[in-house]
Amino acid sequence: MKVEFDNSLVTGNAMIDEQHKELIGKIDKLVACCEEGGGKVEAIKMLDYLSDYTDFHFGEEEKLQEEVSYPAIEGHKAKHAEFKKSVEELHEMLVEEEGPTDAFVAAVQKNVVDWLFDHIKNMDQALAAYVQK
């Protein structure tokens, strides 16, 4: 499964879009590692990097929301916390398994890829539109 940034994910905010491209690139590398039989240690390192970059990106988005007094900031922060929890659960799943299993890849698809794309297309695009006003 290839995970790619495409035009449907563009928010129109350069900072957010560049960070999303980086984030999605990291997710793609994690998925490729798992599908190509990468080992547990390699997959854990990639998931850790993804977690760190997610923390950075969400922090930047939340700073932007505070700067513009975004009215939906609390709901947006709650969604970010939900995603972070999912990544922690994936980490626990990976540590408990022998390595990245099919179930792990399916969980990445649902809890990372699908969640992130939906979040970008709804919440982040709404944020960018608000900032542009």
C-alpha positions as a Markdown table, in Angstrom:
| # | Residue | x | y | z |
|---|---|---|---|---|
| 1 | Met | 0.0 | 0.0 | 0.0 |
| 2 | Lys | 1.4 | 3.4 | -1.0 |
| 3 | Val | 0.7 | 6.3 | 1.2 |
| 4 | Glu | 1.0 | 9.6 | -0.7 |
| 5 | Phe | 0.2 | 13.3 | -0.2 |
| 6 | Asp | -2.2 | 14.4 | -3.0 |
| 7 | Asn | -4.2 | 17.5 | -4.0 |
| 8 | Ser | -7.2 | 16.4 | -1.9 |
| 9 | Leu | -5.0 | 16.9 | 1.2 |
| 10 | Val | -3.9 | 20.5 | 0.3 |
| 11 | Thr | -5.1 | 23.0 | 3.0 |
| 12 | Gly | -3.6 | 26.1 | 1.3 |
| 13 | Asn | -1.5 | 26.8 | 4.4 |
| 14 | Ala | 2.2 | 26.3 | 3.4 |
| 15 | Met | 3.4 | 25.4 | 6.8 |
| 16 | Ile | 0.7 | 22.8 | 7.4 |
| 17 | Asp | 1.0 | 21.4 | 3.9 |
| 18 | Glu | 4.8 | 21.0 | 4.1 |
| 19 | Gln | 4.5 | 19.3 | 7.5 |
| 20 | His | 1.7 | 17.0 | 6.2 |
| 21 | Lys | 3.9 | 16.0 | 3.3 |
| 22 | Glu | 6.7 | 15.1 | 5.7 |
| 23 | Leu | 4.4 | 13.2 | 8.0 |
| 24 | Ile | 2.8 | 11.2 | 5.2 |
| 25 | Gly | 6.2 | 10.4 | 3.8 |
| 26 | Lys | 7.2 | 9.0 | 7.2 |
| 27 | Ile | 4.0 | 6.9 | 7.3 |
| 28 | Asp | 4.7 | 5.6 | 3.8 |
| 29 | Lys | 8.2 | 4.5 | 4.9 |
| 30 | Leu | 6.7 | 2.8 | 8.0 |
| 31 | Val | 4.2 | 0.9 | 5.9 |
| 32 | Ala | 6.8 | -0.1 | 3.3 |
| 33 | Cys | 9.1 | -1.3 | 6.0 |
| 34 | Cys | 6.3 | -3.5 | 7.4 |
| 35 | Glu | 5.2 | -4.8 | 4.1 |
| 36 | Glu | 8.7 | -5.6 | 2.9 |
| 37 | Gly | 9.4 | -7.7 | 5.9 |
| 38 | Gly | 11.4 | -5.1 | 7.9 |
| 39 | Gly | 12.3 | -6.2 | 11.4 |
| 40 | Lys | 10.7 | -5.2 | 14.7 |
| 41 | Val | 13.6 | -2.9 | 15.7 |
| 42 | Glu | 13.4 | -1.0 | 12.4 |
| 43 | Ala | 9.6 | -0.7 | 12.6 |
| 44 | Ile | 9.8 | 0.5 | 16.2 |
| 45 | Lys | 12.4 | 3.2 | 15.2 |
| 46 | Met | 10.2 | 4.4 | 12.4 |
| 47 | Leu | 7.1 | 4.5 | 14.6 |
| 48 | Asp | 9.1 | 6.4 | 17.3 |
| 49 | Tyr | 10.2 | 9.0 | 14.6 |
| 50 | Leu | 6.6 | 9.2 | 13.4 |
| 51 | Ser | 5.4 | 9.8 | 17.0 |
| 52 | Asp | 8.1 | 12.5 | 17.6 |
| 53 | Tyr | 7.2 | 14.3 | 14.3 |
| 54 | Thr | 3.5 | 14.1 | 15.1 |
| 55 | Asp | 4.2 | 15.8 | 18.4 |
| 56 | Phe | 6.1 | 18.6 | 16.6 |
| 57 | His | 3.5 | 19.0 | 13.9 |
| 58 | Phe | 0.5 | 19.0 | 16.3 |
| 59 | Gly | 2.3 | 21.5 | 18.5 |
| 60 | Glu | 2.9 | 23.8 | 15.5 |
| 61 | Glu | -0.8 | 23.5 | 14.4 |
| 62 | Glu | -2.0 | 24.3 | 18.0 |
| 63 | Lys | 0.3 | 27.3 | 18.2 |
| 64 | Leu | -1.2 | 28.6 | 15.0 |
| 65 | Gln | -4.7 | 28.0 | 16.3 |
| 66 | Glu | -3.9 | 30.0 | 19.5 |
| 67 | Glu | -2.4 | 32.8 | 17.5 |
| 68 | Val | -5.6 | 33.3 | 15.5 |
| 69 | Ser | -8.0 | 32.5 | 18.3 |
| 70 | Tyr | -9.4 | 29.6 | 16.4 |
| 71 | Pro | -12.9 | 28.9 | 17.9 |
| 72 | Ala | -12.7 | 25.1 | 17.4 |
| 73 | Ile | -9.3 | 24.7 | 19.1 |
| 74 | Glu | -10.4 | 22.5 | 21.9 |
| 75 | Gly | -12.0 | 19.9 | 19.6 |
| 76 | His | -9.0 | 20.0 | 17.4 |
| 77 | Lys | -6.7 | 19.4 | 20.3 |
| 78 | Ala | -8.9 | 16.5 | 21.5 |
| 79 | Lys | -8.5 | 14.9 | 18.0 |
| 80 | His | -4.7 | 15.3 | 18.2 |
| 81 | Ala | -4.7 | 13.6 | 21.6 |
| 82 | Glu | -6.8 | 10.8 | 20.1 |
| 83 | Phe | -4.2 | 10.3 | 17.3 |
| 84 | Lys | -1.3 | 10.3 | 19.8 |
| 85 | Lys | -3.1 | 7.6 | 21.8 |
| 86 | Ser | -3.5 | 5.5 | 18.7 |
| 87 | Val | 0.2 | 5.7 | 17.9 |
| 88 | Glu | 1.0 | 4.7 | 21.5 |
| 89 | Glu | -1.2 | 1.7 | 21.1 |
| 90 | Leu | 0.5 | 0.8 | 17.9 |
| 91 | His | 3.8 | 1.0 | 19.6 |
| 92 | Glu | 2.6 | -1.4 | 22.3 |
| 93 | Met | 1.2 | -3.7 | 19.7 |
| 94 | Leu | 4.6 | -3.8 | 17.9 |
| 95 | Val | 6.6 | -4.3 | 21.0 |
| 96 | Glu | 4.4 | -7.3 | 22.0 |
| 97 | Glu | 4.6 | -9.0 | 18.6 |
| 98 | Glu | 7.5 | -10.7 | 16.9 |
| 99 | Gly | 7.5 | -7.8 | 14.4 |
| 100 | Pro | 5.2 | -6.0 | 12.1 |
| 101 | Thr | 2.3 | -8.4 | 11.5 |
| 102 | Asp | -0.6 | -8.1 | 9.0 |
| 103 | Ala | -2.8 | -7.0 | 11.9 |
| 104 | Phe | -0.3 | -4.2 | 12.7 |
| 105 | Val | -0.3 | -3.0 | 9.1 |
| 106 | Ala | -4.1 | -3.1 | 9.1 |
| 107 | Ala | -4.1 | -1.1 | 12.3 |
| 108 | Val | -1.7 | 1.5 | 10.8 |
| 109 | Gln | -4.0 | 1.8 | 7.8 |
| 110 | Lys | -7.1 | 2.4 | 10.0 |
| 111 | Asn | -5.7 | 4.3 | 12.9 |
| 112 | Val | -3.0 | 6.4 | 11.2 |
| 113 | Val | -3.6 | 6.7 | 7.4 |
| 114 | Asp | -7.4 | 6.7 | 7.3 |
| 115 | Trp | -7.6 | 8.8 | 10.5 |
| 116 | Leu | -5.0 | 11.4 | 9.3 |
| 117 | Phe | -6.5 | 11.8 | 5.8 |
| 118 | Asp | -9.9 | 12.4 | 7.3 |
| 119 | His | -8.5 | 14.8 | 9.8 |
| 120 | Ile | -6.7 | 16.8 | 7.1 |
| 121 | Lys | -9.7 | 16.9 | 4.8 |
| 122 | Asn | -12.0 | 18.1 | 7.5 |
| 123 | Met | -10.4 | 19.7 | 10.5 |
| 124 | Asp | -7.1 | 21.0 | 9.0 |
| 125 | Gln | -8.7 | 22.3 | 5.9 |
| 126 | Ala | -11.3 | 24.2 | 8.0 |
| 127 | Leu | -8.5 | 25.6 | 10.1 |
| 128 | Ala | -6.6 | 26.8 | 7.1 |
| 129 | Ala | -9.7 | 28.4 | 5.7 |
| 130 | Tyr | -10.2 | 30.2 | 9.0 |
| 131 | Val | -6.6 | 31.4 | 9.1 |
| 132 | Gln | -6.9 | 32.8 | 5.5 |
| 133 | Lys | -9.9 | 35.0 | 6.4 |
